Amino acid sequence: MKLFKTAAAVMKNGKLVGTVDVDSVTDDDLLSMIILCKHPHQKEA
């Protein structure tokens, strides 16, 4: 999933979920952004 990429931006329903450096997140983090709209560095309430 990270081949030749340096940054990833995820949008859902026209809103930005977040932008991350792909070297600082895992594939599971990216999938959480896509599926759950959860930024990997977001603190849980």
mmCIF file of the N, C-alpha and C atoms, coordinates in Angstrom:
data_MODEL
# 
_entry.id   MODEL 
# 
loop_
_atom_site.group_PDB 
_atom_site.id 
_atom_site.type_symbol 
_atom_site.label_atom_id 
_atom_site.label_alt_id 
_atom_site.label_comp_id 
_atom_site.label_asym_id 
_atom_site.label_entity_id 
_atom_site.label_seq_id 
_atom_site.pdbx_PDB_ins_code 
_atom_site.Cartn_x 
_atom_site.Cartn_y 
_atom_site.Cartn_z 
_atom_site.occupancy 
_atom_site.B_iso_or_equiv 
_atom_site.pdbx_formal_charge 
_atom_site.auth_seq_id 
_atom_site.auth_comp_id 
_atom_site.auth_asym_id 
_atom_site.auth_atom_id 
_atom_site.pdbx_PDB_model_num 
ATOM 1   N N  . MET A 1 1  ? 0.821   -1.190 0.000  1.00 0.00 ? 1  MET A N  1 
ATOM 2   C CA . MET A 1 1  ? 0.000   0.000  0.000  1.00 0.00 ? 1  MET A CA 1 
ATOM 3   C C  . MET A 1 1  ? 0.870   1.260  0.000  1.00 0.00 ? 1  MET A C  1 
ATOM 4   N N  . LYS A 1 2  ? 2.082   1.182  0.513  1.00 0.00 ? 2  LYS A N  1 
ATOM 5   C CA . LYS A 1 2  ? 2.925   2.364  0.668  1.00 0.00 ? 2  LYS A CA 1 
ATOM 6   C C  . LYS A 1 2  ? 3.960   2.525  -0.445 1.00 0.00 ? 2  LYS A C  1 
ATOM 7   N N  . LEU A 1 3  ? 3.910   1.721  -1.452 1.00 0.00 ? 3  LEU A N  1 
ATOM 8   C CA . LEU A 1 3  ? 4.904   1.747  -2.509 1.00 0.00 ? 3  LEU A CA 1 
ATOM 9   C C  . LEU A 1 3  ? 4.900   3.087  -3.245 1.00 0.00 ? 3  LEU A C  1 
ATOM 10  N N  . PHE A 1 4  ? 6.043   3.768  -3.261 1.00 0.00 ? 4  PHE A N  1 
ATOM 11  C CA . PHE A 1 4  ? 6.242   5.035  -3.971 1.00 0.00 ? 4  PHE A CA 1 
ATOM 12  C C  . PHE A 1 4  ? 5.404   6.189  -3.424 1.00 0.00 ? 4  PHE A C  1 
ATOM 13  N N  . LYS A 1 5  ? 4.979   6.131  -2.200 1.00 0.00 ? 5  LYS A N  1 
ATOM 14  C CA . LYS A 1 5  ? 4.171   7.207  -1.621 1.00 0.00 ? 5  LYS A CA 1 
ATOM 15  C C  . LYS A 1 5  ? 4.932   7.863  -0.479 1.00 0.00 ? 5  LYS A C  1 
ATOM 16  N N  . THR A 1 6  ? 4.734   9.169  -0.298 1.00 0.00 ? 6  THR A N  1 
ATOM 17  C CA . THR A 1 6  ? 5.346   9.863  0.829  1.00 0.00 ? 6  THR A CA 1 
ATOM 18  C C  . THR A 1 6  ? 4.302   10.402 1.782  1.00 0.00 ? 6  THR A C  1 
ATOM 19  N N  . ALA A 1 7  ? 3.120   10.721 1.247  1.00 0.00 ? 7  ALA A N  1 
ATOM 20  C CA . ALA A 1 7  ? 2.051   11.257 2.080  1.00 0.00 ? 7  ALA A CA 1 
ATOM 21  C C  . ALA A 1 7  ? 0.725   10.700 1.608  1.00 0.00 ? 7  ALA A C  1 
ATOM 22  N N  . ALA A 1 8  ? -0.227  10.639 2.518  1.00 0.00 ? 8  ALA A N  1 
ATOM 23  C CA . ALA A 1 8  ? -1.568  10.167 2.177  1.00 0.00 ? 8  ALA A CA 1 
ATOM 24  C C  . ALA A 1 8  ? -2.585  11.118 2.783  1.00 0.00 ? 8  ALA A C  1 
ATOM 25  N N  . ALA A 1 9  ? -3.576  11.473 1.986  1.00 0.00 ? 9  ALA A N  1 
ATOM 26  C CA . ALA A 1 9  ? -4.690  12.294 2.457  1.00 0.00 ? 9  ALA A CA 1 
ATOM 27  C C  . ALA A 1 9  ? -5.952  11.470 2.269  1.00 0.00 ? 9  ALA A C  1 
ATOM 28  N N  . VAL A 1 10 ? -6.776  11.410 3.306  1.00 0.00 ? 10 VAL A N  1 
ATOM 29  C CA . VAL A 1 10 ? -8.003  10.616 3.259  1.00 0.00 ? 10 VAL A CA 1 
ATOM 30  C C  . VAL A 1 10 ? -9.198  11.550 3.417  1.00 0.00 ? 10 VAL A C  1 
ATOM 31  N N  . MET A 1 11 ? -10.148 11.415 2.492  1.00 0.00 ? 11 MET A N  1 
ATOM 32  C CA . MET A 1 11 ? -11.385 12.189 2.565  1.00 0.00 ? 11 MET A CA 1 
ATOM 33  C C  . MET A 1 11 ? -12.562 11.230 2.605  1.00 0.00 ? 11 MET A C  1 
ATOM 34  N N  . LYS A 1 12 ? -13.608 11.637 3.318  1.00 0.00 ? 12 LYS A N  1 
ATOM 35  C CA . LYS A 1 12 ? -14.845 10.857 3.337  1.00 0.00 ? 12 LYS A CA 1 
ATOM 36  C C  . LYS A 1 12 ? -16.007 11.829 3.335  1.00 0.00 ? 12 LYS A C  1 
ATOM 37  N N  . ASN A 1 13 ? -16.947 11.607 2.436  1.00 0.00 ? 13 ASN A N  1 
ATOM 38  C CA . ASN A 1 13 ? -18.122 12.472 2.291  1.00 0.00 ? 13 ASN A CA 1 
ATOM 39  C C  . ASN A 1 13 ? -17.726 13.938 2.104  1.00 0.00 ? 13 ASN A C  1 
ATOM 40  N N  . GLY A 1 14 ? -16.661 14.166 1.357  1.00 0.00 ? 14 GLY A N  1 
ATOM 41  C CA . GLY A 1 14 ? -16.236 15.525 1.056  1.00 0.00 ? 14 GLY A CA 1 
ATOM 42  C C  . GLY A 1 14 ? -15.476 16.228 2.167  1.00 0.00 ? 14 GLY A C  1 
ATOM 43  N N  . LYS A 1 15 ? -15.204 15.541 3.261  1.00 0.00 ? 15 LYS A N  1 
ATOM 44  C CA . LYS A 1 15 ? -14.475 16.153 4.382  1.00 0.00 ? 15 LYS A CA 1 
ATOM 45  C C  . LYS A 1 15 ? -13.146 15.442 4.571  1.00 0.00 ? 15 LYS A C  1 
ATOM 46  N N  . LEU A 1 16 ? -12.123 16.228 4.910  1.00 0.00 ? 16 LEU A N  1 
ATOM 47  C CA . LEU A 1 16 ? -10.791 15.675 5.128  1.00 0.00 ? 16 LEU A CA 1 
ATOM 48  C C  . LEU A 1 16 ? -10.729 14.960 6.475  1.00 0.00 ? 16 LEU A C  1 
ATOM 49  N N  . VAL A 1 17 ? -10.390 13.673 6.434  1.00 0.00 ? 17 VAL A N  1 
ATOM 50  C CA . VAL A 1 17 ? -10.172 12.906 7.663  1.00 0.00 ? 17 VAL A CA 1 
ATOM 51  C C  . VAL A 1 17 ? -8.803  13.252 8.208  1.00 0.00 ? 17 VAL A C  1 
ATOM 52  N N  . GLY A 1 18 ? -7.810  13.351 7.320  1.00 0.00 ? 18 GLY A N  1 
ATOM 53  C CA . GLY A 1 18 ? -6.470  13.708 7.747  1.00 0.00 ? 18 GLY A CA 1 
ATOM 54  C C  . GLY A 1 18 ? -5.440  13.464 6.668  1.00 0.00 ? 18 GLY A C  1 
ATOM 55  N N  . THR A 1 19 ? -4.285  14.021 6.885  1.00 0.00 ? 19 THR A N  1 
ATOM 56  C CA . THR A 1 19 ? -3.135  13.832 6.013  1.00 0.00 ? 19 THR A CA 1 
ATOM 57  C C  . THR A 1 19 ? -1.985  13.356 6.884  1.00 0.00 ? 19 THR A C  1 
ATOM 58  N N  . VAL A 1 20 ? -1.320  12.302 6.448  1.00 0.00 ? 20 VAL A N  1 
ATOM 59  C CA . VAL A 1 20 ? -0.230  11.722 7.234  1.00 0.00 ? 20 VAL A CA 1 
ATOM 60  C C  . VAL A 1 20 ? 0.964   11.409 6.349  1.00 0.00 ? 20 VAL A C  1 
ATOM 61  N N  . ASP A 1 21 ? 2.123   11.362 6.959  1.00 0.00 ? 21 ASP A N  1 
ATOM 62  C CA . ASP A 1 21 ? 3.341   10.878 6.323  1.00 0.00 ? 21 ASP A CA 1 
ATOM 63  C C  . ASP A 1 21 ? 3.277   9.352  6.401  1.00 0.00 ? 21 ASP A C  1 
ATOM 64  N N  . VAL A 1 22 ? 3.324   8.676  5.264  1.00 0.00 ? 22 VAL A N  1 
ATOM 65  C CA . VAL A 1 22 ? 3.135   7.231  5.274  1.00 0.00 ? 22 VAL A CA 1 
ATOM 66  C C  . VAL A 1 22 ? 4.228   6.484  6.034  1.00 0.00 ? 22 VAL A C  1 
ATOM 67  N N  . ASP A 1 23 ? 5.391   7.107  6.218  1.00 0.00 ? 23 ASP A N  1 
ATOM 68  C CA . ASP A 1 23 ? 6.456   6.458  6.986  1.00 0.00 ? 23 ASP A CA 1 
ATOM 69  C C  . ASP A 1 23 ? 6.173   6.482  8.487  1.00 0.00 ? 23 ASP A C  1 
ATOM 70  N N  . SER A 1 24 ? 5.218   7.319  8.922  1.00 0.00 ? 24 SER A N  1 
ATOM 71  C CA . SER A 1 24 ? 4.942   7.439  10.354 1.00 0.00 ? 24 SER A CA 1 
ATOM 72  C C  . SER A 1 24 ? 3.697   6.668  10.794 1.00 0.00 ? 24 SER A C  1 
ATOM 73  N N  . VAL A 1 25 ? 3.028   5.988  9.853  1.00 0.00 ? 25 VAL A N  1 
ATOM 74  C CA . VAL A 1 25 ? 1.823   5.227  10.194 1.00 0.00 ? 25 VAL A CA 1 
ATOM 75  C C  . VAL A 1 25 ? 1.904   3.823  9.605  1.00 0.00 ? 25 VAL A C  1 
ATOM 76  N N  . THR A 1 26 ? 1.100   2.938  10.151 1.00 0.00 ? 26 THR A N  1 
ATOM 77  C CA . THR A 1 26 ? 1.042   1.562  9.651  1.00 0.00 ? 26 THR A CA 1 
ATOM 78  C C  . THR A 1 26 ? -0.080  1.447  8.620  1.00 0.00 ? 26 THR A C  1 
ATOM 79  N N  . ASP A 1 27 ? -0.112  0.325  7.926  1.00 0.00 ? 27 ASP A N  1 
ATOM 80  C CA . ASP A 1 27 ? -1.210  0.056  6.997  1.00 0.00 ? 27 ASP A CA 1 
ATOM 81  C C  . ASP A 1 27 ? -2.539  0.031  7.750  1.00 0.00 ? 27 ASP A C  1 
ATOM 82  N N  . ASP A 1 28 ? -2.540  -0.508 8.962  1.00 0.00 ? 28 ASP A N  1 
ATOM 83  C CA . ASP A 1 28 ? -3.761  -0.541 9.774  1.00 0.00 ? 28 ASP A CA 1 
ATOM 84  C C  . ASP A 1 28 ? -4.235  0.868  10.123 1.00 0.00 ? 28 ASP A C  1 
ATOM 85  N N  . ASP A 1 29 ? -3.294  1.785  10.375 1.00 0.00 ? 29 ASP A N  1 
ATOM 86  C CA . ASP A 1 29 ? -3.658  3.182  10.631 1.00 0.00 ? 29 ASP A CA 1 
ATOM 87  C C  . ASP A 1 29 ? -4.355  3.785  9.410  1.00 0.00 ? 29 ASP A C  1 
ATOM 88  N N  . LEU A 1 30 ? -3.809  3.524  8.227  1.00 0.00 ? 30 LEU A N  1 
ATOM 89  C CA . LEU A 1 30 ? -4.413  4.056  7.003  1.00 0.00 ? 30 LEU A CA 1 
ATOM 90  C C  . LEU A 1 30 ? -5.803  3.468  6.785  1.00 0.00 ? 30 LEU A C  1 
ATOM 91  N N  . LEU A 1 31 ? -5.945  2.180  7.049  1.00 0.00 ? 31 LEU A N  1 
ATOM 92  C CA . LEU A 1 31 ? -7.262  1.559  6.899  1.00 0.00 ? 31 LEU A CA 1 
ATOM 93  C C  . LEU A 1 31 ? -8.262  2.120  7.903  1.00 0.00 ? 31 LEU A C  1 
ATOM 94  N N  . SER A 1 32 ? -7.823  2.417  9.114  1.00 0.00 ? 32 SER A N  1 
ATOM 95  C CA . SER A 1 32 ? -8.700  3.035  10.116 1.00 0.00 ? 32 SER A CA 1 
ATOM 96  C C  . SER A 1 32 ? -9.158  4.414  9.652  1.00 0.00 ? 32 SER A C  1 
ATOM 97  N N  . MET A 1 33 ? -8.271  5.135  8.994  1.00 0.00 ? 33 MET A N  1 
ATOM 98  C CA . MET A 1 33 ? -8.659  6.438  8.462  1.00 0.00 ? 33 MET A CA 1 
ATOM 99  C C  . MET A 1 33 ? -9.729  6.274  7.390  1.00 0.00 ? 33 MET A C  1 
ATOM 100 N N  . ILE A 1 34 ? -9.546  5.281  6.527  1.00 0.00 ? 34 ILE A N  1 
ATOM 101 C CA . ILE A 1 34 ? -10.467 5.069  5.410  1.00 0.00 ? 34 ILE A CA 1 
ATOM 102 C C  . ILE A 1 34 ? -11.812 4.521  5.896  1.00 0.00 ? 34 ILE A C  1 
ATOM 103 N N  . ILE A 1 35 ? -11.786 3.533  6.765  1.00 0.00 ? 35 ILE A N  1 
ATOM 104 C CA . ILE A 1 35 ? -13.014 2.843  7.169  1.00 0.00 ? 35 ILE A CA 1 
ATOM 105 C C  . ILE A 1 35 ? -13.716 3.531  8.335  1.00 0.00 ? 35 ILE A C  1 
ATOM 106 N N  . LEU A 1 36 ? -12.945 3.933  9.350  1.00 0.00 ? 36 LEU A N  1 
ATOM 107 C CA . LEU A 1 36 ? -13.531 4.469  10.583 1.00 0.00 ? 36 LEU A CA 1 
ATOM 108 C C  . LEU A 1 36 ? -13.474 5.989  10.690 1.00 0.00 ? 36 LEU A C  1 
ATOM 109 N N  . CYS A 1 37 ? -12.855 6.656  9.717  1.00 0.00 ? 37 CYS A N  1 
ATOM 110 C CA . CYS A 1 37 ? -12.656 8.118  9.746  1.00 0.00 ? 37 CYS A CA 1 
ATOM 111 C C  . CYS A 1 37 ? -11.926 8.535  11.010 1.00 0.00 ? 37 CYS A C  1 
ATOM 112 N N  . LYS A 1 38 ? -10.941 7.755  11.414 1.00 0.00 ? 38 LYS A N  1 
ATOM 113 C CA . LYS A 1 38 ? -10.186 8.023  12.631 1.00 0.00 ? 38 LYS A CA 1 
ATOM 114 C C  . LYS A 1 38 ? -8.741  8.338  12.271 1.00 0.00 ? 38 LYS A C  1 
ATOM 115 N N  . HIS A 1 39 ? -8.289  9.530  12.665 1.00 0.00 ? 39 HIS A N  1 
ATOM 116 C CA . HIS A 1 39 ? -6.895  9.924  12.419 1.00 0.00 ? 39 HIS A CA 1 
ATOM 117 C C  . HIS A 1 39 ? -6.013  9.155  13.401 1.00 0.00 ? 39 HIS A C  1 
ATOM 118 N N  . PRO A 1 40 ? -4.899  8.578  12.955 1.00 0.00 ? 40 PRO A N  1 
ATOM 119 C CA . PRO A 1 40 ? -4.072  7.740  13.831 1.00 0.00 ? 40 PRO A CA 1 
ATOM 120 C C  . PRO A 1 40 ? -3.450  8.482  15.012 1.00 0.00 ? 40 PRO A C  1 
ATOM 121 N N  . HIS A 1 41 ? -3.281  9.806  14.919 1.00 0.00 ? 41 HIS A N  1 
ATOM 122 C CA . HIS A 1 41 ? -2.664  10.559 16.007 1.00 0.00 ? 41 HIS A CA 1 
ATOM 123 C C  . HIS A 1 41 ? -3.706  11.289 16.861 1.00 0.00 ? 41 HIS A C  1 
ATOM 124 N N  . GLN A 1 42 ? -4.978  11.009 16.602 1.00 0.00 ? 42 GLN A N  1 
ATOM 125 C CA . GLN A 1 42 ? -6.068  11.656 17.334 1.00 0.00 ? 42 GLN A CA 1 
ATOM 126 C C  . GLN A 1 42 ? -6.213  11.009 18.714 1.00 0.00 ? 42 GLN A C  1 
ATOM 127 N N  . LYS A 1 43 ? -6.363  11.835 19.722 1.00 0.00 ? 43 LYS A N  1 
ATOM 128 C CA . LYS A 1 43 ? -6.543  11.314 21.087 1.00 0.00 ? 43 LYS A CA 1 
ATOM 129 C C  . LYS A 1 43 ? -7.998  10.894 21.266 1.00 0.00 ? 43 LYS A C  1 
ATOM 130 N N  . GLU A 1 44 ? -8.194  9.759  21.930 1.00 0.00 ? 44 GLU A N  1 
ATOM 131 C CA . GLU A 1 44 ? -9.548  9.285  22.172 1.00 0.00 ? 44 GLU A CA 1 
ATOM 132 C C  . GLU A 1 44 ? -10.164 9.986  23.365 1.00 0.00 ? 44 GLU A C  1 
ATOM 133 N N  . ALA A 1 45 ? -11.431 10.311 23.261 1.00 0.00 ? 45 ALA A N  1 
ATOM 134 C CA . ALA A 1 45 ? -12.135 11.017 24.341 1.00 0.00 ? 45 ALA A CA 1 
ATOM 135 C C  . ALA A 1 45 ? -12.686 10.035 25.364 1.00 0.00 ? 45 ALA A C  1 
# 
